Amino acid sequence: MKTKQKSREIIRKQRFMDDMDTLKVMEKRLEILTCARLRDKSQIKDAISVQDRLRGKSTVWSGTEQIIKWRNLR
C-alpha cells in the first residue's frame, strides 16, 4: 500500500514539475515576443527620424534620379 502511495506522490510531483516547466517556457516566450515588438517599434521610430533629418538636409538631391542613373549604368 505504501509503495502505491509513494508512486502516486512521485507521479503527482512530476506532473507539477512538468506544468511548472511549461509555464516557465511560456513566460519566457512571452517575454521574448514582447521585448522584440517593443524593440522593433523603437528601431523603426529611430530610422524614421534619421530619414526625416536626412530628407531635410537634401533639398536638391533626388533619390529616384540616383537610382535611375545607377540602374542605367548596370
Sequence and secondary structure as in RCSB ss.txt:
>XXXX:A:sequence
MKTKQKSREIIRKQRFMDDMDTLKVMEKRLEILTCARLRDKSQIKDAISVQDRLRGKSTVWSGTEQIIKWRNLR
>XXXX:A:secstr
 HHHHHHHHHHHHHHHHHHHHHHHHHHHHHHHHHHHHHHHHHHHHHHHHHHHHHHHH SS  HHHHHHHHHHH 
